[in-house]
Amino acid sequence: MRGLDYYCRTVFEWTTDALGSQGTVCAGGRYDGLVEQLGGKPTPAVGFAMGIERLILLLETLDIVPQEARAPLDAYVLGMDATTDGDAMALAERLRDELPALGVQLHCGGGSFKSRIKKADRSGARLALLIGENERENGQVAIKFLRDDREQRVVEQASLATTLTSLLSE
């Protein structure tokens, strides 16, 4: 089970093939001997971990969440690779603070750039906000139009809130 040798007896892993390579949604089991292995008194235990973002994505992918229950999504924020995921997270948080009415989703779950863009498109967002190495170094964000046939553009992060407000009101 997931490379952890302290599990005993009951072990489980809930997986799906609907999310690509990020298929584990929930996993856990009994690990009665773990506390003792760490120097404590023998203590029976059980635990699990669940990826809430993956569970929500799975519900949306399988179209279990009714469309009317979903908040409108304006922007899908993603790093172009794992090295810029932290920058994307900071940008999403900043946008939520500066523009509370803006529907923002942050990409979670890794994957290739191509798979990240596919998830952005499937999210229903109007725009994808991309941060790669060049954008990070230059304090910029690339804006990809997901619903309109418009050319991608690059803007300064300092003026992003103003630019988004203008673009989304068109």
DOGUKOL-782011 format. One record per residue (C-alpha): residue number from 1; x, y, z; residue in one letter. Coordinates in Angstrom, 3 decimals, always signed. Example, Ala and Ser with C-alpha at 12.3 -4.5 7.8 and 13.67 -1.06 7.14 Angstrom:
! residues 2
<rec k="1" east="+12.300" north="-4.500" up="+7.800" r="A"/>
<rec k="2" east="+13.670" north="-1.060" up="+7.140" r="S"/>
END
This chain:
! residues 170
<rec k="1" east="+0.000" north="+0.000" up="+0.000" r="M"/>
<rec k="2" east="+1.596" north="+3.201" up="-1.240" r="R"/>
<rec k="3" east="+5.058" north="+2.018" up="-0.107" r="G"/>
<rec k="4" east="+4.264" north="+2.312" up="+3.602" r="L"/>
<rec k="5" east="+5.214" north="-0.805" up="+5.534" r="D"/>
<rec k="6" east="+3.569" north="+0.100" up="+8.859" r="Y"/>
<rec k="7" east="+0.035" north="-0.724" up="+7.682" r="Y"/>
<rec k="8" east="-1.548" north="-3.938" up="+8.949" r="C"/>
<rec k="9" east="-4.741" north="-5.859" up="+8.347" r="R"/>
<rec k="10" east="-7.222" north="-3.505" up="+6.666" r="T"/>
<rec k="11" east="-5.724" north="-1.276" up="+3.970" r="V"/>
<rec k="12" east="-7.577" north="+0.543" up="+1.202" r="F"/>
<rec k="13" east="-7.021" north="+2.842" up="-1.727" r="E"/>
<rec k="14" east="-9.855" north="+4.448" up="-3.693" r="W"/>
<rec k="15" east="-8.712" north="+5.138" up="-7.235" r="T"/>
<rec k="16" east="-10.289" north="+6.276" up="-10.473" r="T"/>
<rec k="17" east="-9.162" north="+6.367" up="-14.073" r="D"/>
<rec k="18" east="-11.320" north="+9.438" up="-14.756" r="A"/>
<rec k="19" east="-8.592" north="+11.838" up="-13.553" r="L"/>
<rec k="20" east="-5.630" north="+10.591" up="-15.569" r="G"/>
<rec k="21" east="-2.385" north="+9.975" up="-13.710" r="S"/>
<rec k="22" east="-3.697" north="+11.555" up="-10.494" r="Q"/>
<rec k="23" east="-6.041" north="+8.657" up="-9.820" r="G"/>
<rec k="24" east="-5.900" north="+8.140" up="-6.042" r="T"/>
<rec k="25" east="-8.781" north="+9.935" up="-4.347" r="V"/>
<rec k="26" east="-8.602" north="+8.428" up="-0.853" r="C"/>
<rec k="27" east="-6.305" north="+5.916" up="+0.873" r="A"/>
<rec k="28" east="-5.545" north="+4.643" up="+4.358" r="G"/>
<rec k="29" east="-5.847" north="+1.748" up="+6.748" r="G"/>
<rec k="30" east="-4.858" north="+0.344" up="+10.116" r="R"/>
<rec k="31" east="-1.376" north="+0.916" up="+11.469" r="Y"/>
<rec k="32" east="-1.480" north="-0.595" up="+14.942" r="D"/>
<rec k="33" east="+2.305" north="-0.849" up="+15.334" r="G"/>
<rec k="34" east="+3.308" north="+2.638" up="+14.163" r="L"/>
<rec k="35" east="+3.267" north="+4.413" up="+17.543" r="V"/>
<rec k="36" east="+5.291" north="+1.577" up="+19.075" r="E"/>
<rec k="37" east="+7.805" north="+1.757" up="+16.193" r="Q"/>
<rec k="38" east="+8.236" north="+5.442" up="+16.997" r="L"/>
<rec k="39" east="+8.990" north="+4.669" up="+20.672" r="G"/>
<rec k="40" east="+5.547" north="+5.011" up="+22.201" r="G"/>
<rec k="41" east="+3.217" north="+2.578" up="+23.909" r="K"/>
<rec k="42" east="+1.398" north="+0.098" up="+21.644" r="P"/>
<rec k="43" east="-1.603" north="+2.026" up="+20.307" r="T"/>
<rec k="44" east="-4.091" north="+0.643" up="+17.785" r="P"/>
<rec k="45" east="-4.755" north="+3.245" up="+15.121" r="A"/>
<rec k="46" east="-6.458" north="+3.897" up="+11.824" r="V"/>
<rec k="47" east="-6.170" north="+6.788" up="+9.401" r="G"/>
<rec k="48" east="-6.716" north="+7.988" up="+5.889" r="F"/>
<rec k="49" east="-6.001" north="+10.879" up="+3.574" r="A"/>
<rec k="50" east="-8.359" north="+12.270" up="+0.972" r="M"/>
<rec k="51" east="-7.643" north="+14.752" up="-1.806" r="G"/>
<rec k="52" east="-10.604" north="+17.110" up="-1.576" r="I"/>
<rec k="53" east="-9.633" north="+18.862" up="-4.821" r="E"/>
<rec k="54" east="-9.454" north="+15.487" up="-6.559" r="R"/>
<rec k="55" east="-12.839" north="+14.478" up="-5.150" r="L"/>
<rec k="56" east="-14.417" north="+17.706" up="-6.400" r="I"/>
<rec k="57" east="-12.727" north="+17.317" up="-9.785" r="L"/>
<rec k="58" east="-13.986" north="+13.733" up="-9.987" r="L"/>
<rec k="59" east="-17.549" north="+14.841" up="-9.222" r="L"/>
<rec k="60" east="-17.305" north="+17.504" up="-11.922" r="E"/>
<rec k="61" east="-15.651" north="+15.142" up="-14.434" r="T"/>
<rec k="62" east="-18.403" north="+12.574" up="-13.955" r="L"/>
<rec k="63" east="-20.965" north="+15.412" up="-14.164" r="D"/>
<rec k="64" east="-22.409" north="+14.542" up="-10.765" r="I"/>
<rec k="65" east="-22.499" north="+18.171" up="-9.598" r="V"/>
<rec k="66" east="-25.434" north="+19.928" up="-11.307" r="P"/>
<rec k="67" east="-24.272" north="+22.807" up="-13.533" r="Q"/>
<rec k="68" east="-26.450" north="+25.307" up="-11.685" r="E"/>
<rec k="69" east="-24.680" north="+24.438" up="-8.385" r="A"/>
<rec k="70" east="-21.292" north="+25.420" up="-9.801" r="R"/>
<rec k="71" east="-20.055" north="+28.948" up="-9.333" r="A"/>
<rec k="72" east="-19.235" north="+30.725" up="-12.581" r="P"/>
<rec k="73" east="-15.533" north="+30.482" up="-13.252" r="L"/>
<rec k="74" east="-13.699" north="+33.431" up="-14.729" r="D"/>
<rec k="75" east="-10.041" north="+32.418" up="-14.412" r="A"/>
<rec k="76" east="-8.111" north="+29.165" up="-14.118" r="Y"/>
<rec k="77" east="-4.645" north="+29.864" up="-12.690" r="V"/>
<rec k="78" east="-1.792" north="+27.477" up="-13.407" r="L"/>
<rec k="79" east="+1.938" north="+27.201" up="-13.368" r="G"/>
<rec k="80" east="+3.346" north="+25.912" up="-16.630" r="M"/>
<rec k="81" east="+5.235" north="+23.227" up="-14.690" r="D"/>
<rec k="82" east="+5.955" north="+22.145" up="-11.117" r="A"/>
<rec k="83" east="+8.616" north="+24.841" up="-10.621" r="T"/>
<rec k="84" east="+6.027" north="+27.617" up="-10.981" r="T"/>
<rec k="85" east="+3.107" north="+26.017" up="-9.105" r="D"/>
<rec k="86" east="+3.917" north="+28.071" up="-5.990" r="G"/>
<rec k="87" east="+3.826" north="+31.280" up="-8.019" r="D"/>
<rec k="88" east="+0.443" north="+30.269" up="-9.438" r="A"/>
<rec k="89" east="-0.879" north="+29.625" up="-5.923" r="M"/>
<rec k="90" east="+0.295" north="+33.046" up="-4.727" r="A"/>
<rec k="91" east="-1.292" north="+34.696" up="-7.773" r="L"/>
<rec k="92" east="-4.635" north="+32.944" up="-7.220" r="A"/>
<rec k="93" east="-4.696" north="+34.054" up="-3.582" r="E"/>
<rec k="94" east="-3.813" north="+37.629" up="-4.530" r="R"/>
<rec k="95" east="-6.603" north="+37.714" up="-7.127" r="L"/>
<rec k="96" east="-9.121" north="+36.371" up="-4.607" r="R"/>
<rec k="97" east="-8.120" north="+39.168" up="-2.212" r="D"/>
<rec k="98" east="-8.112" north="+41.945" up="-4.836" r="E"/>
<rec k="99" east="-11.197" north="+40.817" up="-6.798" r="L"/>
<rec k="100" east="-13.497" north="+38.872" up="-4.443" r="P"/>
<rec k="101" east="-16.257" north="+38.622" up="-7.077" r="A"/>
<rec k="102" east="-13.886" north="+36.939" up="-9.548" r="L"/>
<rec k="103" east="-14.389" north="+33.180" up="-9.898" r="G"/>
<rec k="104" east="-10.835" north="+31.774" up="-9.589" r="V"/>
<rec k="105" east="-9.696" north="+28.156" up="-9.645" r="Q"/>
<rec k="106" east="-6.124" north="+27.070" up="-8.995" r="L"/>
<rec k="107" east="-4.705" north="+24.087" up="-10.843" r="H"/>
<rec k="108" east="-3.845" north="+21.265" up="-8.460" r="C"/>
<rec k="109" east="-2.477" north="+17.860" up="-9.293" r="G"/>
<rec k="110" east="+0.571" north="+18.375" up="-11.498" r="G"/>
<rec k="111" east="+0.697" north="+16.897" up="-14.970" r="G"/>
<rec k="112" east="+2.232" north="+18.005" up="-18.228" r="S"/>
<rec k="113" east="+1.573" north="+21.467" up="-19.614" r="F"/>
<rec k="114" east="-0.796" north="+19.946" up="-22.178" r="K"/>
<rec k="115" east="-2.848" north="+18.181" up="-19.485" r="S"/>
<rec k="116" east="-2.936" north="+21.365" up="-17.387" r="R"/>
<rec k="117" east="-4.374" north="+23.326" up="-20.327" r="I"/>
<rec k="118" east="-6.937" north="+20.569" up="-20.966" r="K"/>
<rec k="119" east="-8.068" north="+20.825" up="-17.322" r="K"/>
<rec k="120" east="-8.268" north="+24.597" up="-17.643" r="A"/>
<rec k="121" east="-10.484" north="+24.203" up="-20.710" r="D"/>
<rec k="122" east="-12.687" north="+21.566" up="-19.033" r="R"/>
<rec k="123" east="-13.136" north="+23.872" up="-16.026" r="S"/>
<rec k="124" east="-15.349" north="+26.157" up="-18.111" r="G"/>
<rec k="125" east="-13.276" north="+29.232" up="-17.231" r="A"/>
<rec k="126" east="-13.150" north="+32.094" up="-19.699" r="R"/>
<rec k="127" east="-9.433" north="+32.688" up="-19.185" r="L"/>
<rec k="128" east="-6.355" north="+30.699" up="-18.231" r="A"/>
<rec k="129" east="-3.715" north="+32.665" up="-16.345" r="L"/>
<rec k="130" east="-0.306" north="+31.110" up="-16.965" r="L"/>
<rec k="131" east="+2.951" north="+31.545" up="-15.113" r="I"/>
<rec k="132" east="+6.135" north="+30.046" up="-16.499" r="G"/>
<rec k="133" east="+9.790" north="+30.759" up="-15.791" r="E"/>
<rec k="134" east="+9.863" north="+33.841" up="-18.077" r="N"/>
<rec k="135" east="+6.686" north="+35.262" up="-16.554" r="E"/>
<rec k="136" east="+8.020" north="+34.734" up="-13.028" r="R"/>
<rec k="137" east="+11.339" north="+36.422" up="-13.827" r="E"/>
<rec k="138" east="+9.628" north="+39.397" up="-15.491" r="N"/>
<rec k="139" east="+6.721" north="+39.818" up="-13.035" r="G"/>
<rec k="140" east="+4.183" north="+38.972" up="-15.723" r="Q"/>
<rec k="141" east="+1.230" north="+36.672" up="-16.420" r="V"/>
<rec k="142" east="+0.166" north="+35.194" up="-19.748" r="A"/>
<rec k="143" east="-3.566" north="+35.366" up="-20.429" r="I"/>
<rec k="144" east="-4.959" north="+32.629" up="-22.667" r="K"/>
<rec k="145" east="-8.513" north="+33.084" up="-23.907" r="F"/>
<rec k="146" east="-10.316" north="+29.759" up="-23.573" r="L"/>
<rec k="147" east="-13.734" north="+30.702" up="-24.968" r="R"/>
<rec k="148" east="-12.840" north="+33.380" up="-27.515" r="D"/>
<rec k="149" east="-10.694" north="+33.163" up="-30.619" r="D"/>
<rec k="150" east="-8.251" north="+35.804" up="-29.432" r="R"/>
<rec k="151" east="-4.501" north="+35.883" up="-29.302" r="E"/>
<rec k="152" east="-2.798" north="+35.140" up="-25.995" r="Q"/>
<rec k="153" east="-1.354" north="+38.204" up="-24.293" r="R"/>
<rec k="154" east="+1.155" north="+38.916" up="-21.552" r="V"/>
<rec k="155" east="+0.530" north="+41.564" up="-18.881" r="V"/>
<rec k="156" east="+2.383" north="+42.855" up="-15.848" r="E"/>
<rec k="157" east="+1.221" north="+41.254" up="-12.594" r="Q"/>
<rec k="158" east="+0.856" north="+44.730" up="-11.095" r="A"/>
<rec k="159" east="-1.874" north="+45.606" up="-13.609" r="S"/>
<rec k="160" east="-3.520" north="+42.161" up="-13.787" r="L"/>
<rec k="161" east="-6.577" north="+43.006" up="-11.660" r="A"/>
<rec k="162" east="-7.383" north="+46.031" up="-13.811" r="T"/>
<rec k="163" east="-6.799" north="+44.061" up="-17.017" r="T"/>
<rec k="164" east="-9.028" north="+41.185" up="-15.878" r="L"/>
<rec k="165" east="-11.814" north="+43.550" up="-14.847" r="T"/>
<rec k="166" east="-11.690" north="+45.128" up="-18.291" r="S"/>
<rec k="167" east="-11.473" north="+41.842" up="-20.221" r="L"/>
<rec k="168" east="-14.287" north="+40.164" up="-18.331" r="L"/>
<rec k="169" east="-16.648" north="+43.105" up="-18.752" r="S"/>
<rec k="170" east="-16.341" north="+42.970" up="-22.568" r="E"/>
END
